[in-house]
Amino acid sequence: MTDQSAPAFTRLPDLASRALAGSVVYANDELFAERENLIRPGRAIFSTEDFGHKGKTYDGWETRRRRETGNDYAVVRLGVPGRVHGVVIDTSWFIGNYPPFASVEATSVEGQPSPAELQQAEWVTLVAKSDIAGNSDNFFEVTDERRFTHIRLSIYPDGGVARFRVHGTPLPDPRFLSGTVDLAALEYGGDVVDCSDMFFSAPTNILLPGRSRQMDEGWEGARRRDAGNDHVTVRLGARGAIRRVEIDTSNYVGNAPGWAVLRGADAESGADLDDPSTWTELLPRTRLQPDARHFFRIAAGAPVTHVRLDVYPDGGVARLRVHGEIDPETLVGNTVAWLDALPEAHALQVLTTDGGLSRDEARKLLAERPFASLDAVPSAVIDALLAL
C-alpha cells in the first residue's frame, strides 16, 4: 500500500530496483552486510536473534567502523536508465550504526563499464552532502533533468543503509527500439494511469520484466460483490501499432479472471480517454484460464497511445505484454528527446560513434540544446543512430 504522506516522486518507478534488473556493481566496503540488499524490493526486515560471526545481521548494506579519513560508497547500475526525480535513503533498523550524512552522485555512460572504468567517469551531484536520520526514510527531491545510467550513494563516514530507492521516469535508448518491442513495458516508459482496484497488489507489476514468481508480483483487486468489473489503463511507452498481446495469469489458480477485453485509444489524435466511444476493441471478450500465459495476434490497425484491459469480473493478472512497432515519427521524436537529455560527455560519444559526426560537428550540435524542434537534429544523424 502506498504511503500517502510520502513525496509524490515515490509514486514513480524505482529505476534501481532489482525487479527492474538494477545492480549494485561496487561498494568500497561491505564487511557487516552485503551491498546487494540496497536494491531488494520490499521493506527491510529485522530479527533480534539473527547474529553471525561478525555481529548483528542486518537486512541492508553496512560497512565497518572507519579508523581513517574518508567515506564509504556504493555504485548502482540503474536497471532502467532515465531521469531521476527523487531518492530515498532508507535507514530502517539502523539506530546506533547509521551514517549521519549522505550524498548522491550520478553519471551516464555507454554499455556495461567495469567498476574501474566507472571510477574514471564524469560524476555530477544530485544530492549534496546532507544530514540523514537513523531508522527513517530520508527523502530527497532531484531537479536535474538529464538522463543517467549509474548512481553513487556516498555515506559519511561509514555505517548502514537498509534500502536505496531511485525514483524517476524511464528514458529508453532509441537505438534498441526499432522493430517489434513491448510497448507497455515499464523499462520502455509504459505506465499505469488508471486502475479500478489495487487492494492486494500494485497494477504496475504487470509491466515489470520477467515472469512473476508468486501472486503478489502481479496485479490483484479485492473480490467484487457488485455487477461491475475491474480494469487497468496503461499509457504505452511510445505510440505504436500493436501486433501481439500476452495476458499472463501465472500463479493465480483460484483467483484468475474469467474473461478479458483489450481496447486501444490514440490520445495524440485527440481521443478523450474518458469517452468510451473513443476506444477501439483490439481483443474481444475472451475466456481466460487460471495459471496460464495467453497469446493473441492483433489485426493491424491505427497506432495507439493507451490500452485498457478489462477483466471480468475480477481476479489477478501477472503480466501484460503489448508487442508492436513504434510509429516512425514518434521514434524520431523520442530520439531527439533522448539526445536532449544525455549529459554532455555521453551525448558527444554517441554522436561521434553512432551518429556519424566529427567531434567539432557534435559539439556544435549539442550547443543548440535544448532542441527547439525535431528538425533541429539533422535527419542523417537520426538515420545513423537508428540504423542497424
C-alpha positions as CSV (number, residue, x, y, z in Angstrom):
1,M,0.0,0.0,0.0
2,T,1.4,3.5,-0.9
3,D,2.3,5.8,1.9
4,Q,0.2,8.9,1.2
5,S,2.4,11.1,3.3
6,A,5.5,10.3,1.2
7,P,6.6,12.8,-1.6
8,A,4.9,12.5,-4.9
9,F,8.1,11.3,-6.6
10,T,7.9,8.0,-4.7
11,R,4.9,7.0,-6.9
12,L,7.3,6.8,-9.8
13,P,9.1,3.6,-10.7
14,D,12.2,2.7,-8.7
15,L,14.8,2.7,-11.5
16,A,17.4,1.0,-9.3
17,S,15.3,-1.9,-8.1
18,R,16.4,-5.5,-8.6
19,A,12.9,-6.1,-10.0
20,L,13.9,-3.9,-13.0
21,A,17.3,-5.6,-13.3
22,G,19.2,-3.0,-11.2
23,S,22.6,-4.0,-9.7
24,V,25.0,-2.7,-7.1
25,V,28.1,-3.1,-9.1
26,Y,30.6,-1.9,-6.5
27,A,31.0,-0.9,-2.8
28,N,34.3,0.0,-1.3
29,D,33.3,-1.9,1.9
30,E,30.6,-4.3,2.9
31,L,32.0,-6.1,5.9
32,F,28.9,-6.4,8.0
33,A,26.1,-6.6,5.4
34,E,26.3,-7.0,1.7
35,R,25.7,-4.2,-0.8
36,E,23.1,-6.1,-2.9
37,N,20.5,-5.6,-0.1
38,L,20.3,-1.9,-1.0
39,I,18.1,-2.5,-4.1
40,R,16.0,-5.5,-2.9
41,P,12.2,-5.0,-3.4
42,G,10.2,-4.6,-0.2
43,R,10.9,-3.2,3.2
44,A,13.9,-4.3,5.2
45,I,13.2,-6.9,7.9
46,F,14.8,-7.3,11.4
47,S,15.3,-10.2,13.7
48,T,16.6,-9.7,17.3
49,E,18.0,-13.2,17.3
50,D,19.9,-13.1,14.0
51,F,23.6,-12.9,14.7
52,G,26.7,-14.0,12.7
53,H,30.3,-14.3,13.4
54,K,30.7,-10.6,12.5
55,G,28.0,-9.5,14.8
56,K,24.3,-8.5,14.4
57,T,23.0,-9.4,10.9
58,Y,21.2,-6.5,9.1
59,D,19.0,-6.5,6.0
60,G,20.9,-3.7,4.3
61,W,24.4,-2.6,3.4
62,E,26.7,-1.9,6.4
63,T,30.4,-1.0,6.4
64,R,33.0,-1.4,9.1
65,R,33.8,1.5,11.5
66,R,36.3,3.7,9.8
67,R,39.6,4.4,11.6
68,E,40.9,6.8,9.0
69,T,39.7,9.8,7.0
70,G,37.4,9.3,4.0
71,N,34.0,7.9,3.4
72,D,32.2,4.8,2.1
73,Y,30.2,4.5,-1.1
74,A,28.2,2.1,-3.3
75,V,27.6,2.3,-7.1
76,V,24.3,1.3,-8.5
77,R,23.7,0.5,-12.2
78,L,20.1,1.5,-12.9
79,G,18.1,-1.4,-14.3
80,V,16.3,1.2,-16.4
81,P,18.2,4.5,-17.2
82,G,16.1,7.6,-17.0
83,R,15.5,11.0,-15.4
84,V,15.8,10.9,-11.6
85,H,13.1,12.8,-9.7
86,G,14.0,11.8,-6.2
87,V,15.8,9.3,-4.0
88,V,15.0,7.6,-0.7
89,I,17.8,6.7,1.7
90,D,16.1,4.2,4.0
91,T,18.0,3.5,7.3
92,S,15.3,1.2,8.8
93,W,16.6,-0.7,11.8
94,F,20.0,1.2,11.8
95,I,19.9,3.2,15.0
96,G,23.3,3.3,16.6
97,N,25.1,2.5,13.4
98,Y,23.6,4.7,10.6
99,P,25.7,7.3,8.7
100,P,24.9,10.8,9.9
101,F,25.4,12.3,6.4
102,A,25.0,11.1,2.8
103,S,25.2,12.5,-0.8
104,V,24.2,11.1,-4.2
105,E,26.0,11.4,-7.5
106,A,25.2,10.2,-11.0
107,T,26.8,9.5,-14.3
108,S,25.8,8.4,-17.8
109,V,27.9,6.0,-19.8
110,E,27.7,3.6,-22.8
111,G,27.4,-0.1,-22.4
112,Q,28.4,-2.1,-19.2
113,P,31.6,-0.4,-17.8
114,S,33.6,-2.1,-15.1
115,P,33.9,-0.6,-11.6
116,A,37.4,0.7,-12.6
117,E,36.0,2.4,-15.7
118,L,33.2,4.0,-13.7
119,Q,35.9,5.5,-11.4
120,Q,37.1,7.5,-14.4
121,A,33.6,8.7,-15.4
122,E,32.3,12.2,-15.0
123,W,30.1,12.3,-12.0
124,V,27.6,15.1,-11.1
125,T,25.9,15.8,-7.8
126,L,22.2,15.1,-7.5
127,V,22.0,15.5,-3.7
128,A,24.7,17.5,-1.8
129,K,26.1,16.1,1.4
130,S,23.1,16.2,3.8
131,D,22.0,15.2,7.2
132,I,20.1,11.9,7.4
133,A,18.3,10.2,10.4
134,G,18.5,6.7,11.6
135,N,15.7,4.2,11.3
136,S,13.9,6.5,8.9
137,D,13.0,7.1,5.2
138,N,15.2,10.1,4.2
139,F,13.6,11.7,1.1
140,F,15.5,14.0,-1.3
141,E,14.0,15.6,-4.4
142,V,16.2,15.8,-7.5
143,T,15.7,18.6,-10.1
144,D,18.4,17.6,-12.6
145,E,16.6,16.9,-15.9
146,R,19.3,14.8,-17.5
147,R,19.2,11.0,-18.1
148,F,21.6,8.8,-16.1
149,T,22.7,5.2,-16.1
150,H,24.5,4.9,-12.8
151,I,24.0,6.3,-9.3
152,R,26.5,6.5,-6.5
153,L,25.4,6.6,-2.8
154,S,28.1,8.1,-0.6
155,I,27.8,7.9,3.2
156,Y,29.9,9.8,5.7
157,P,31.9,8.4,7.3
158,D,30.5,4.9,7.5
159,G,27.5,2.9,8.7
160,G,24.4,1.1,7.4
161,V,21.7,1.8,4.9
162,A,18.8,-0.6,4.5
163,R,17.4,0.4,1.1
164,F,18.3,2.9,-1.6
165,R,15.4,3.9,-3.9
166,V,15.9,5.9,-7.1
167,H,12.6,7.1,-8.4
168,G,12.2,8.5,-11.8
169,T,10.9,8.2,-15.4
170,P,12.4,5.7,-17.8
171,L,14.0,7.1,-20.9
172,P,15.0,4.2,-23.1
173,D,17.8,4.2,-25.7
174,P,16.0,4.6,-29.1
175,R,18.8,2.6,-30.8
176,F,17.2,-0.5,-29.3
177,L,13.6,0.3,-30.1
178,S,13.5,-0.5,-33.8
179,G,11.3,-3.4,-34.8
180,T,8.8,-5.1,-32.6
181,V,9.0,-4.3,-28.8
182,D,6.8,-4.5,-25.8
183,L,5.2,-1.1,-26.0
184,A,3.7,-1.4,-22.5
185,A,6.9,-2.4,-20.7
186,L,7.9,-0.3,-17.7
187,E,11.5,-0.3,-18.9
188,Y,10.4,1.3,-22.2
189,G,8.4,4.0,-20.5
190,G,5.0,2.3,-20.1
191,D,3.0,3.2,-17.0
192,V,-0.4,2.6,-15.4
193,V,-2.6,5.7,-15.5
194,D,-5.8,4.3,-14.1
195,C,-6.9,1.3,-12.2
196,S,-10.3,0.3,-10.7
197,D,-8.9,-1.6,-7.7
198,M,-5.4,-2.4,-6.3
199,F,-6.4,-4.0,-3.0
200,F,-3.9,-6.8,-2.9
201,S,-1.1,-5.7,-5.2
202,A,0.0,-2.8,-7.4
203,P,-1.1,-2.7,-11.1
204,T,2.3,-1.6,-12.3
205,N,3.6,-5.1,-11.5
206,I,2.0,-6.3,-14.8
207,L,4.5,-4.1,-16.7
208,L,7.7,-5.5,-15.0
209,P,10.2,-7.6,-16.9
210,G,10.5,-11.3,-16.5
211,R,8.0,-13.8,-15.1
212,S,6.2,-13.3,-11.8
213,R,7.1,-15.9,-9.2
214,Q,4.1,-15.6,-6.8
215,M,0.7,-13.8,-6.6
216,D,1.9,-10.6,-5.0
217,E,4.2,-10.0,-8.0
218,G,1.2,-9.3,-10.2
219,W,-2.0,-7.2,-10.0
220,E,-5.0,-8.3,-8.0
221,G,-8.0,-6.4,-6.7
222,A,-10.5,-7.4,-4.0
223,R,-13.4,-9.7,-4.7
224,R,-16.2,-7.8,-6.4
225,R,-19.7,-8.0,-4.9
226,D,-21.4,-5.9,-7.5
227,A,-22.3,-6.1,-11.2
228,G,-19.1,-4.3,-12.4
229,N,-15.7,-5.4,-13.4
230,D,-12.1,-4.5,-12.8
231,H,-9.9,-2.7,-15.3
232,V,-6.5,-1.1,-15.7
233,T,-5.4,1.6,-18.3
234,V,-1.8,1.6,-19.5
235,R,-0.1,4.5,-21.2
236,L,2.3,2.9,-23.7
237,G,5.9,3.9,-23.6
238,A,5.5,5.1,-27.2
239,R,2.7,5.5,-29.7
240,G,2.7,2.4,-31.9
241,A,0.8,-0.3,-33.9
242,I,0.0,-3.4,-31.8
243,R,0.7,-6.9,-33.3
244,R,0.6,-9.3,-30.4
245,V,-0.6,-9.4,-26.8
246,E,0.1,-11.7,-23.9
247,I,-2.2,-11.8,-20.8
248,D,-0.5,-13.9,-18.2
249,T,-2.4,-15.3,-15.2
250,S,0.5,-17.4,-13.8
251,N,0.2,-18.2,-10.1
252,Y,-3.5,-17.2,-10.0
253,V,-5.1,-20.5,-9.6
254,G,-8.4,-20.0,-7.8
255,N,-8.5,-16.2,-8.3
256,A,-7.8,-15.6,-12.1
257,P,-10.2,-13.5,-14.1
258,G,-12.9,-15.4,-16.1
259,W,-12.7,-13.3,-19.2
260,A,-10.8,-10.3,-20.6
261,V,-11.2,-7.5,-23.2
262,L,-8.4,-5.3,-24.5
263,R,-9.1,-1.9,-26.1
264,G,-6.8,0.8,-27.5
265,A,-7.0,4.6,-28.0
266,D,-4.8,7.3,-29.5
267,A,-4.6,10.3,-27.2
268,E,-2.3,12.1,-29.7
269,S,-5.1,12.2,-32.3
270,G,-7.4,14.0,-29.8
271,A,-9.2,11.0,-28.3
272,D,-10.9,11.6,-25.0
273,L,-9.9,8.7,-22.8
274,D,-12.9,9.3,-20.6
275,D,-15.2,8.8,-23.5
276,P,-15.9,5.0,-24.1
277,S,-16.7,5.6,-27.7
278,T,-13.1,6.6,-28.4
279,W,-11.8,3.2,-27.5
280,T,-11.3,0.6,-30.3
281,E,-11.6,-3.1,-29.4
282,L,-8.4,-4.9,-30.0
283,L,-9.3,-8.2,-28.3
284,P,-12.9,-9.2,-27.9
285,R,-14.2,-10.7,-24.7
286,T,-12.1,-13.9,-24.4
287,R,-12.1,-16.7,-21.9
288,L,-9.0,-16.9,-19.7
289,Q,-7.7,-19.9,-17.9
290,P,-6.0,-19.9,-14.4
291,D,-2.3,-20.0,-14.1
292,A,-1.6,-19.7,-17.8
293,R,0.0,-17.5,-20.4
294,H,-2.5,-16.4,-23.1
295,F,-1.1,-15.2,-26.5
296,F,-3.2,-13.3,-29.1
297,R,-2.5,-11.9,-32.5
298,I,-3.9,-8.5,-33.1
299,A,-5.1,-7.3,-36.6
300,A,-3.1,-4.5,-37.9
301,G,-4.7,-1.2,-37.1
302,A,-4.0,2.5,-36.4
303,P,-1.3,3.4,-33.8
304,V,-2.5,3.9,-30.2
305,T,-1.0,5.5,-27.2
306,H,-3.1,3.7,-24.5
307,V,-4.6,0.3,-23.9
308,R,-7.3,-0.6,-21.4
309,L,-7.5,-4.2,-20.0
310,D,-10.9,-5.1,-18.6
311,V,-11.1,-8.4,-16.6
312,Y,-14.4,-10.0,-15.7
313,P,-15.5,-9.8,-13.0
314,D,-12.2,-9.6,-11.1
315,G,-9.1,-11.5,-10.4
316,G,-5.3,-11.5,-10.8
317,V,-3.1,-10.8,-13.8
318,A,0.6,-11.5,-13.5
319,R,1.9,-9.7,-16.7
320,L,0.5,-7.8,-19.7
321,R,2.7,-7.7,-22.8
322,V,1.7,-5.4,-25.8
323,H,4.1,-6.1,-28.6
324,G,4.2,-3.8,-31.6
325,E,6.2,-1.3,-33.7
326,I,6.7,2.3,-32.6
327,D,5.2,4.9,-35.0
328,P,8.2,6.2,-37.1
329,E,7.6,9.9,-36.3
330,T,7.2,9.0,-32.6
331,L,10.6,7.2,-32.7
332,V,12.3,10.2,-34.2
333,G,10.8,12.4,-31.5
334,N,11.9,10.0,-28.8
335,T,15.4,10.0,-30.3
336,V,15.6,13.8,-30.2
337,A,14.3,13.9,-26.6
338,W,16.9,11.3,-25.6
339,L,19.7,13.3,-27.2
340,D,18.4,16.3,-25.3
341,A,18.6,14.5,-22.0
342,L,22.0,12.9,-22.3
343,P,24.8,14.5,-20.3
344,E,27.4,16.3,-22.5
345,A,30.1,13.6,-22.4
346,H,27.7,10.7,-23.2
347,A,26.0,12.7,-25.9
348,L,29.3,13.6,-27.5
349,Q,30.3,9.9,-27.6
350,V,27.0,8.8,-29.1
351,L,27.1,11.4,-31.9
352,T,30.7,10.7,-32.8
353,T,30.5,6.9,-32.7
354,D,27.0,6.1,-34.0
355,G,25.8,9.5,-35.2
356,G,28.4,9.9,-38.0
357,L,29.6,13.3,-36.8
358,S,33.0,14.6,-36.2
359,R,33.8,15.9,-32.7
360,D,33.5,19.5,-33.7
361,E,30.2,18.9,-35.5
362,A,28.9,17.1,-32.5
363,R,29.9,19.9,-30.2
364,K,28.2,22.4,-32.5
365,L,25.0,20.4,-32.5
366,L,25.0,20.0,-28.7
367,A,25.4,23.7,-28.2
368,E,21.9,24.1,-29.7
369,R,20.3,22.1,-26.8
370,P,17.6,22.1,-25.7
371,F,16.4,21.4,-29.3
372,A,13.5,23.5,-30.3
373,S,12.0,21.0,-32.7
374,L,12.6,17.6,-34.4
375,D,14.2,19.4,-37.3
376,A,16.9,20.7,-35.0
377,V,18.7,17.3,-35.3
378,P,19.7,16.5,-38.9
379,S,17.8,13.6,-40.4
380,A,21.1,12.0,-41.4
381,V,22.1,11.9,-37.7
382,I,18.7,10.3,-36.7
383,D,19.0,7.7,-39.5
384,A,22.6,6.9,-38.5
385,L,21.6,6.4,-34.8
386,L,18.6,4.2,-35.6
387,A,20.3,2.1,-38.4
388,L,21.1,-1.5,-37.6
